[in-house]
Amino acid sequence: MPNLYFCQPHAKNQGMLRAVLSLNECEQVLSRHKPQFFGETFPSVAAGTADAQDFAVLRFDAKEGSGKWKPGFYRLDSDLNQLNDALRELQR
């Protein structure tokens, strides 16, 4: 299951797990928030400046990779409040 982390460079937050999503839930959230593939290493935020923008990271495990999603980390430069709203709107 994909993991979604919230990163806040101004607080030197390396990434706090915000949600564990099913593939269907992940598709719903990403329909409004476009990710960019980052690679196989979690992005470091420790060196971020005090005015660096918050962002989210989505992680796909090697077992979850498919034609659409490569295993690794995706960065979402969306507003974290908007991402939170999208998570709240998920129907379980």
N, C-alpha and C positions, 0 to 999 in steps of 0.2 A: 504494500500500500504506500502511495506517495506521502512523503512528509513535507509539511510546509513550515518554514522557520521565518520569524520576523527578526530583522537585523537593524540595529540602531547605532550607527558609527559614533554619533556624538556622545553616547553613553559607553562606548567601547564594548558594546554588547555583541559577542561573537555569533549570536543567533539563538533565539529562544524558540523551542518547538511550540508551534501554535495549533497545528492540526495534523491528524493522520486521516487521509482521505481515501475513499474508494476511487477506482478509476472513473466511475460515473460522476462522483462528486467533484473530482479534479477537473473533468471536462466542463462541468457547469461553471466552476469558478474561473477557469481559464478562458471561457467564452468571452469574458469581459476584460480580462487582464492577460495580456500577451507576454509570455516568457521568452527569454533568449537563452540558448544553451551556453553554459559557462564552462563546462568541462568535468573532469573527474575529481576535482578538488573543491572543497567548500570554500567560497570566497572569504578572504580575510578582511575583517573590518577594523582590526586593532590599529592599523596605521591611518585610519580615516581622520579627517580634520573635524573640528568641532561643528562646522557648517555642512558636513556631508549629509546627503539625503538618506533617509531611511529606505530600506528595500526589503523584499522577501526573497527567500530561496526555496525552490521546490526540488526535492531529491527523489529520483527514481532509482531503486535498487536494480541490480543486474537482472534479477528474476522478473522484474516488472517491465523491463524494456520491451518495446514492440517496434513495429515499423514506424510508428508515429513518434514514439518517445524513446530516445537513446538513454541508456543508463548514465547516471551522473546528476549534475546540478544545473538548474535553470534559475536565472535571476529575473525577478519581476520588479520593475521600477515603479510600480503602482503605489498610490497612497495607502498606507497600512490601515487607515480607517475604512477606506472603500473595500479593501480585502476583507476586513472584519465583517463588514455589512454583507458581503457576498457569502461568507461562511455562515452567518446567521440565517440567511435565506435558504440554505440547503434544507431539503425535506428528507427526513430519515424514515 
